[in-house]
Amino acid sequence: MEIVVRQGDSLWNYSQLFKINLQLINDSNPSIQPKSLSVGQRIQIPGFVTQEYQIRNGDTLWSIAQSRNLPLETIYLVNPGINPNNLKINQIIKVPLRIKWRLVDGGQPYDYAKLINDITGLQAVYPFLQVPSIGNTVLGKNIPEILIGNGRKRVHYNGSFHANEWITTLIIMIFLNDYLLSLTNDNIIRGLSTSSFYDQTTLSIVPMVNPDGVDLVLHGPPKSEIWRNRVTEYNKGSTDFTGWKANIRGVDLNDQFPARWELEKSRNPNQPGPRDYGGEKPLSEPEVIAMADLTRKRDFARVLAFHTQGEVIYWGFENLEPPESMIFVKEFSRVSGYEPVKTIDSYAGYKDWFIQDWRRPGFTVELGHGINPLPLSQFDKIYQNTLGIFLAGLYL
Ligand SMILES: [Zn+2]
């Protein structure tokens, strides 16, 4: 919601009037010098939108504010120049509305267009989110990163490295939405106040590493005949892409990292297909290059890569992980009931590479149980079981 600065206003006033943490207001207005506001400047207030309201007989500005649990002053702020003594029946005024509900819909298959639409919607209400692009997919889709918080501890979550595991994107986006609601309504989640997470942690989220693959699973081949023919051939002529994990070129993005890549390559398929083909060389695919570049640039303290399925958390790689990894995975397990597994016979994944090159905690969390793609009917159960992991990733 946008308001216009009046004589004597300060961001601190706005924070008090709207009961929104001052830091969130500062971060929603990055180009503003908080100590020197000028009259007429426009300021974003996060967590609110304005609604139109038609004056009825007997209304006063005071009664309207009262009915919405807002100070009267907030009505003046969104209606500059309004004369409270001269309200007219049917006159339209603006009223601030505090957003208390999710904007992300957890009940629908989650493709790239829905992701972009939701990010745009969240950014409009929560302008303190930053959404840089990390690069483009093979088909030219922009891969967004979402940044939230301004703490020194840098934490990274990602989803949908594997195309038919798109439910991970939806779980991550619902977590983000609940975190935002908790920050702007001062609500606790599982007994935890999240404002300290915001101050201490910068959370980087890449909710959909493989958008081309996700759209292939959900909508079938692209319109272009070249790609249609190519992916159908990689899929052995089948038009059923529900088993597809790779990117659009048939390369498995989680078999692409230089962490014993040759070993993984030697026993996996040697040509493009729905899954497990590691490419001709490590880091050949644009989605993987983008993730590697991001990881080098951001210097993450820890990373969690969300996959499906199995209800397990992989936390080791070649005994290169630091001692904290075991402490962290015990907490993740405690809050979720998921089983910690140190290593499996698998290499060249994102978390493997992160542990190998940084010697910091990296985890692959396998959400849910069943056959991929997991049905949306499992969404609530998965989210309830694993919400604690998303929170622990911030407070540990
Ligand atoms: Zn996976």
Residues whose N, C-alpha, C, O or C-beta is under 5 A from the ligand:
A	BS01	ZN	H162 E165 H307 T308
